[in-house]
Amino acid sequence: MGIAYLLTREEYERLLLSEGGRDGGYKEIDVAVVPLVDLTDKRVIRCKSLGTRVPRENPNPLPSARYLSLLRTGAAEHEFPTAYQDYLDQLPIYTISSWRTEVGRVLFLLLWLPIVAFIFAMLTRKGKLGQVPGWVKRLQVWAFSNMWRMHDNFFSPVFGPGDIVPEKDTLESCGTFEKC
């Protein structure tokens, strides 16, 4: 369930850039949608959406409070069905659960934020045809792939996952995040 927005080409390109640019961390996907306003209207509308290029070890991470707030606010403003709004209201959010996770977050940002900031700065440098240079696209795919790989294979076992909150009794029974 969601909202489809009609964007101009310029608005769509700006949206893509804000999410890492064309051929970046996300890929464009076609989505078939059905209007909810009139449930007797069976027409299917073809829309574009973005999906991840990098498969994750945990395909269902918890959303941040900011992200879930955007979903809840949008659902209320657009008068989504009450059952769906109730569903959104019961979803948990990710919160840092220990000092180890906070240390991991700071170290992760210190390591990756300069690289990501450089990539985003380079994504604004387009050629004559409006294309980002190939080396920037390759760097972006490499960086985001390795960033998640490092999160899933090193930071998560050492500092705790940065996208899920393990159950307290699970942590107590296994001793470390790595064994959970």
C-alpha positions as a Markdown table, in Angstrom:
| # | Residue | x | y | z |
|---|---|---|---|---|
| 1 | Met | 0.0 | 0.0 | 0.0 |
| 2 | Gly | 1.3 | 3.4 | -0.8 |
| 3 | Ile | 1.0 | 6.7 | -2.6 |
| 4 | Ala | 2.0 | 7.2 | -6.3 |
| 5 | Tyr | 3.2 | 10.7 | -7.2 |
| 6 | Leu | 3.3 | 12.1 | -10.7 |
| 7 | Leu | 6.8 | 13.7 | -11.0 |
| 8 | Thr | 8.3 | 15.7 | -13.8 |
| 9 | Arg | 11.5 | 14.3 | -15.4 |
| 10 | Glu | 13.5 | 16.8 | -13.4 |
| 11 | Glu | 11.8 | 15.9 | -10.1 |
| 12 | Tyr | 12.3 | 12.2 | -10.8 |
| 13 | Glu | 16.0 | 12.7 | -11.6 |
| 14 | Arg | 16.4 | 14.7 | -8.4 |
| 15 | Leu | 14.8 | 11.9 | -6.5 |
| 16 | Leu | 17.1 | 9.4 | -8.0 |
| 17 | Leu | 20.1 | 11.5 | -7.2 |
| 18 | Ser | 18.9 | 11.8 | -3.6 |
| 19 | Glu | 18.9 | 8.0 | -3.4 |
| 20 | Gly | 22.3 | 7.5 | -4.8 |
| 21 | Gly | 21.7 | 8.2 | -8.5 |
| 22 | Arg | 20.9 | 6.0 | -11.4 |
| 23 | Asp | 22.8 | 2.7 | -11.3 |
| 24 | Gly | 23.6 | 3.4 | -7.6 |
| 25 | Gly | 22.5 | 1.5 | -4.6 |
| 26 | Tyr | 18.9 | 1.2 | -5.8 |
| 27 | Lys | 17.6 | -0.1 | -9.0 |
| 28 | Glu | 14.4 | 1.2 | -10.8 |
| 29 | Ile | 11.6 | -1.3 | -10.8 |
| 30 | Asp | 8.2 | -1.3 | -12.5 |
| 31 | Val | 5.3 | -1.7 | -10.1 |
| 32 | Ala | 1.7 | -2.3 | -11.0 |
| 33 | Val | -0.7 | -0.4 | -8.8 |
| 34 | Val | -4.5 | -0.3 | -8.4 |
| 35 | Pro | -6.3 | 2.8 | -7.1 |
| 36 | Leu | -7.8 | 2.4 | -3.6 |
| 37 | Val | -10.2 | 5.3 | -3.9 |
| 38 | Asp | -12.7 | 3.4 | -6.0 |
| 39 | Leu | -12.3 | -0.3 | -5.4 |
| 40 | Thr | -14.6 | -1.0 | -8.4 |
| 41 | Asp | -12.0 | 0.6 | -10.6 |
| 42 | Lys | -9.9 | -2.3 | -11.8 |
| 43 | Arg | -7.4 | -0.5 | -14.0 |
| 44 | Val | -3.8 | -1.1 | -13.3 |
| 45 | Ile | -1.3 | 1.8 | -13.4 |
| 46 | Arg | 2.3 | 1.2 | -14.2 |
| 47 | Cys | 4.6 | 3.1 | -11.8 |
| 48 | Lys | 8.3 | 3.3 | -11.0 |
| 49 | Ser | 9.8 | 2.5 | -7.6 |
| 50 | Leu | 13.2 | 1.8 | -6.2 |
| 51 | Gly | 14.5 | -1.6 | -4.9 |
| 52 | Thr | 17.8 | -2.5 | -3.4 |
| 53 | Arg | 20.6 | -3.8 | -5.6 |
| 54 | Val | 22.5 | -5.3 | -2.6 |
| 55 | Pro | 20.7 | -8.3 | -1.1 |
| 56 | Arg | 20.9 | -8.1 | 2.7 |
| 57 | Glu | 21.4 | -10.8 | 5.3 |
| 58 | Asn | 18.4 | -9.4 | 7.1 |
| 59 | Pro | 15.9 | -8.5 | 4.5 |
| 60 | Asn | 13.4 | -7.1 | 7.0 |
| 61 | Pro | 15.3 | -4.6 | 9.1 |
| 62 | Leu | 13.4 | -2.4 | 11.6 |
| 63 | Pro | 12.7 | 1.1 | 10.4 |
| 64 | Ser | 14.0 | 4.2 | 12.1 |
| 65 | Ala | 11.6 | 6.4 | 14.0 |
| 66 | Arg | 12.0 | 9.1 | 11.3 |
| 67 | Tyr | 11.1 | 6.8 | 8.5 |
| 68 | Leu | 8.2 | 5.2 | 10.3 |
| 69 | Ser | 6.9 | 8.6 | 11.2 |
| 70 | Leu | 6.9 | 9.6 | 7.5 |
| 71 | Leu | 4.9 | 6.5 | 6.7 |
| 72 | Arg | 2.4 | 7.0 | 9.5 |
| 73 | Thr | 1.9 | 10.7 | 8.7 |
| 74 | Gly | 1.4 | 10.0 | 5.0 |
| 75 | Ala | -1.1 | 7.2 | 5.7 |
| 76 | Ala | -3.1 | 9.5 | 7.9 |
| 77 | Glu | -2.9 | 12.5 | 5.6 |
| 78 | His | -4.1 | 10.4 | 2.6 |
| 79 | Glu | -6.8 | 8.6 | 4.7 |
| 80 | Phe | -5.5 | 5.1 | 4.2 |
| 81 | Pro | -7.7 | 2.4 | 5.6 |
| 82 | Thr | -7.8 | 2.3 | 9.4 |
| 83 | Ala | -6.6 | -1.3 | 9.5 |
| 84 | Tyr | -3.4 | -0.3 | 7.6 |
| 85 | Gln | -2.8 | 2.7 | 9.9 |
| 86 | Asp | -3.3 | 0.4 | 12.9 |
| 87 | Tyr | -0.7 | -2.0 | 11.3 |
| 88 | Leu | 1.8 | 0.9 | 10.9 |
| 89 | Asp | 1.1 | 2.0 | 14.5 |
| 90 | Gln | 2.1 | -1.4 | 15.9 |
| 91 | Leu | 5.4 | -1.7 | 14.0 |
| 92 | Pro | 8.4 | -1.5 | 16.2 |
| 93 | Ile | 11.2 | 1.0 | 15.5 |
| 94 | Tyr | 14.9 | 0.4 | 15.6 |
| 95 | Thr | 16.6 | 1.8 | 18.7 |
| 96 | Ile | 20.2 | 1.5 | 19.8 |
| 97 | Ser | 20.1 | -1.2 | 22.5 |
| 98 | Ser | 23.5 | -1.0 | 24.0 |
| 99 | Trp | 26.7 | 1.1 | 24.3 |
| 100 | Arg | 28.4 | -1.4 | 22.0 |
| 101 | Thr | 25.9 | -0.7 | 19.3 |
| 102 | Glu | 26.5 | 3.1 | 19.7 |
| 103 | Val | 30.3 | 2.6 | 19.5 |
| 104 | Gly | 29.8 | 0.5 | 16.4 |
| 105 | Arg | 27.5 | 3.2 | 14.9 |
| 106 | Val | 30.1 | 6.0 | 15.5 |
| 107 | Leu | 32.9 | 3.9 | 14.1 |
| 108 | Phe | 30.8 | 2.8 | 11.1 |
| 109 | Leu | 30.0 | 6.5 | 10.3 |
| 110 | Leu | 33.6 | 7.6 | 10.8 |
| 111 | Leu | 34.7 | 5.0 | 8.3 |
| 112 | Trp | 31.9 | 5.2 | 5.6 |
| 113 | Leu | 30.5 | 8.8 | 5.8 |
| 114 | Pro | 33.5 | 10.5 | 4.1 |
| 115 | Ile | 33.3 | 7.9 | 1.2 |
| 116 | Val | 29.5 | 8.3 | 0.9 |
| 117 | Ala | 29.8 | 12.1 | 1.0 |
| 118 | Phe | 32.5 | 12.0 | -1.7 |
| 119 | Ile | 30.3 | 9.8 | -3.9 |
| 120 | Phe | 27.3 | 12.1 | -3.5 |
| 121 | Ala | 29.4 | 15.1 | -4.4 |
| 122 | Met | 30.7 | 13.4 | -7.5 |
| 123 | Leu | 27.1 | 12.4 | -8.5 |
| 124 | Thr | 26.4 | 16.1 | -9.1 |
| 125 | Arg | 29.1 | 16.2 | -11.8 |
| 126 | Lys | 27.3 | 15.1 | -14.9 |
| 127 | Gly | 28.6 | 15.0 | -18.5 |
| 128 | Lys | 27.1 | 16.7 | -21.5 |
| 129 | Leu | 24.4 | 14.1 | -21.8 |
| 130 | Gly | 23.4 | 14.3 | -18.1 |
| 131 | Gln | 25.1 | 11.1 | -17.2 |
| 132 | Val | 27.3 | 10.5 | -14.1 |
| 133 | Pro | 30.8 | 9.2 | -15.0 |
| 134 | Gly | 31.1 | 5.5 | -15.1 |
| 135 | Trp | 33.8 | 5.4 | -12.5 |
| 136 | Val | 31.5 | 7.2 | -10.0 |
| 137 | Lys | 28.7 | 4.6 | -10.6 |
| 138 | Arg | 31.2 | 1.8 | -10.1 |
| 139 | Leu | 32.6 | 3.4 | -7.0 |
| 140 | Gln | 29.1 | 3.8 | -5.6 |
| 141 | Val | 28.1 | 0.2 | -6.2 |
| 142 | Trp | 31.4 | -1.0 | -4.7 |
| 143 | Ala | 31.0 | 1.3 | -1.7 |
| 144 | Phe | 27.4 | 0.4 | -0.9 |
| 145 | Ser | 27.9 | -3.3 | -1.5 |
| 146 | Asn | 31.0 | -3.3 | 0.8 |
| 147 | Met | 29.4 | -1.1 | 3.4 |
| 148 | Trp | 26.5 | -3.5 | 3.9 |
| 149 | Arg | 28.9 | -6.5 | 3.7 |
| 150 | Met | 31.0 | -4.9 | 6.4 |
| 151 | His | 27.9 | -4.2 | 8.5 |
| 152 | Asp | 26.6 | -7.7 | 8.2 |
| 153 | Asn | 29.9 | -9.6 | 8.5 |
| 154 | Phe | 31.9 | -7.5 | 11.0 |
| 155 | Phe | 30.1 | -4.7 | 12.7 |
| 156 | Ser | 26.9 | -6.7 | 13.4 |
| 157 | Pro | 28.7 | -9.6 | 15.1 |
| 158 | Val | 31.1 | -7.4 | 17.0 |
| 159 | Phe | 28.9 | -4.4 | 18.0 |
| 160 | Gly | 25.4 | -5.7 | 17.5 |
| 161 | Pro | 23.1 | -5.3 | 14.5 |
| 162 | Gly | 22.4 | -1.7 | 13.4 |
| 163 | Asp | 19.0 | -2.6 | 12.0 |
| 164 | Ile | 17.4 | -5.0 | 14.4 |
| 165 | Val | 17.1 | -5.1 | 18.2 |
| 166 | Pro | 17.8 | -8.6 | 19.6 |
| 167 | Glu | 15.4 | -9.8 | 22.3 |
| 168 | Lys | 17.0 | -9.2 | 25.8 |
| 169 | Asp | 16.5 | -12.8 | 26.9 |
| 170 | Thr | 18.0 | -14.0 | 23.6 |
| 171 | Leu | 21.1 | -12.0 | 24.3 |
| 172 | Glu | 21.3 | -13.2 | 27.9 |
| 173 | Ser | 21.1 | -16.9 | 26.7 |
| 174 | Cys | 23.7 | -16.7 | 24.0 |
| 175 | Gly | 26.1 | -14.2 | 25.5 |
| 176 | Thr | 27.1 | -12.2 | 22.4 |
| 177 | Phe | 25.5 | -10.8 | 19.3 |
| 178 | Glu | 27.6 | -13.1 | 17.2 |
| 179 | Lys | 26.1 | -16.3 | 18.7 |
| 180 | Cys | 22.5 | -15.1 | 18.5 |
